Amino acid sequence: AKGQELPLERGRYFALHIAALATGDQPAPLTVTLKYADGKTEEQKINVESWLKPNTINEAVALGLPRKRTPKGDTPETPLIRHYVIGLSASKDLVSATVGHQDQVKIFAVTLEK
């Protein structure tokens, strides 16, 4: 995540869904700043898990891969892209979301839920 602002179609949304992973073997914090039409902002923090951490029962997985590809060949590790949900204030019009700068975090998809 490089601190990008994600312009969104102005509207009232229930949740922001993010498919992401953290490289390395440790989780990485990510701040998402939500901007509403009234000019107010709200910061939400998520802890993005390492792509190599095994899944637990309560974690949502967006995509699981059968192996990790390296310059030396494939390894039996099973990388995971996890699904995170950020609750939004559905009574206000959301206009943008900005992801904080965090080199370890790789974001694959962002979607909105009405």
PyMOL commands that set and color helices and strands:
alter all, ss='L'
color gray80, all
select strands_A, chain A and resi 5-11+15-22+28-36+41-48+61-64+68-70+73-75+80-87+94-99+105-113
alter strands_A, ss='S'
color yellow, strands_A
deselect
rebuild
show_as cartoon
